[in-house]
Amino acid sequence: MLLQKKIGQSIVRYREFNNKQLSDAINLPWCIMGDFNEMLCSSDKVGDVPLTISRTRRLNDFLAHTRSINANVQGGVFTWKKLLRGQVVYEKLDRVLFKEDCAQLFSHYLVINGYFTCSNHAFVLLNTEPAHPPQRGTNFKY
């Protein structure tokens, strides 16, 4: 999780991260999940000001640079919502990224975007062994 701390703060900063450290970390299989505050394409946002291509460039550049993929998901499309100027805005900010070799290690992974509860973020569940579903009755807590 070397990258998570730096990337979790802002995807824009990955270039500020020492390139040697980043390159060394990239050589290992990894998976990062969380709130990236970035979007990949225009369909990742509904409401308010339309998404610009430059706003999608940072995350797309990061995926290309690290040879990683955005995980396929089931469930909800959007993971964040907010009322702005009287209009509800939905965005897909929370996601799971796999380096390509890590995705091959967990080729049967399952990512589920949950529902909005007491937060403006929906939960994101990653199960690397979907043949063994999570125990029922456990509460999700922020």
N, C-alpha and C positions, 0 to 999 in steps of 0.2 A: 504493500500500500504506500510505497514511497511517493507515488504521483498524486494520490488522492488528496493529501493535505494541501499541496500547492494548487492542484486543479480545482479542488473544492472551493477555494477562495475565489478564483476566477479563471476561466479557461483562457482568457487573454494572456495571463501571466506565464503560460507554459514556455514561451520564448525567453522569458527572463530567467527561468530555471536553467542552471548550468547545463549546457548542451551535452557535456560528457556524462554527467549524472543521468540526464534524460536518456541518452543513447544506451548507457549501461542498463538502466531499468527497462528500456524497451526490448532489450534482448531476452528478457524473461517473460513467460506467459503471465498475463495479468487481466484482471477485471476490475472496473471502477463503476460504482453506482452512486447516484446522488443528484443533487440540484446543481446543474451546470450553468444555469442562468443564460443559456444559449439555445438557439434553435437551428435545425438543419434545413428546413424548407418552409415555404409560405403556408403549407397546411398545418404547421405546428402552432399557428395562432389564429384566433377568431376574435374579432371585436377591436375597437379603438383604431389606432393608426396601423395601416398594413405593414407587414414585415418587408424590409428591404433586403436586397441580395447581399449587401455588405454586412448586414446583421447575421446572415447565415454563414458567411465566409469563415469566421473564426473556428467554429466547431468542425466544419467540413475540412478545413486545412489541418486541424489537429488530427482528425481521423486518417487523412491521407499521410501525414507525416509519421504517425505512429503505426501505420498499417493495422488499424483497428476498425471495428464495425460497431454500429449501433444495433443493439439486440432487438429482435422481433418481439412484439408484445401482444398479449391478449388483454381484454378488458377495455377500460376507458382510453380515449385518445389523449386527453389533456390531463396534466398533473398539477396545474396551478390555476387559480382563479382569483380575480379581484374586481371590485366595483370601482370603475374609473369614470368620472364625469357622467354618472347615471347609467352607465352601460357595463354589463358584465364582460370581462375579457378573460379568455381561456388560452393557456399556452402549455406546450409540452416542454417543461424545463428539466424535469427529473427523468433520468434515464439510466440504462445499463450499457456500458461500453466494454467490449471484449477485444483484446488483441487477437488477431486471427488465429494464432496457434492455441490460445486459451479456449476460444470458441470450439475448436476441434476437440480439445480435451473433454469439454462438457457439451458435446454436440446435441444432447437431448435436453438442454436447459429449458426452463419455462420462466418467462417474465410476465407478471400480471400487474397491470396498472389498476389500482383499486379505486375506491370512491372517496369523495370528500366527506370528512367527518367534522371534527372540531378545529381543523386547520385549513388554511387556504391552499395547502398541498395535499394531493391524494397520495396514498401510500403506494410504493412500488415493491413488489415481492419477487425475489430471485430464488428459484429452486433449481439447484444443479443436479438433483436426482429426483425428477418428477415421478418416478416409479415409487418413491417414498414420500407421499404428501405430508405437509406439516400437520402436527397434532391439532385436532379441533379443540376449542375451548381456551386457547391462549389469546390473550388480549394484545393488540398492537398498541404500543405507547410511543409517543414522540420524545 
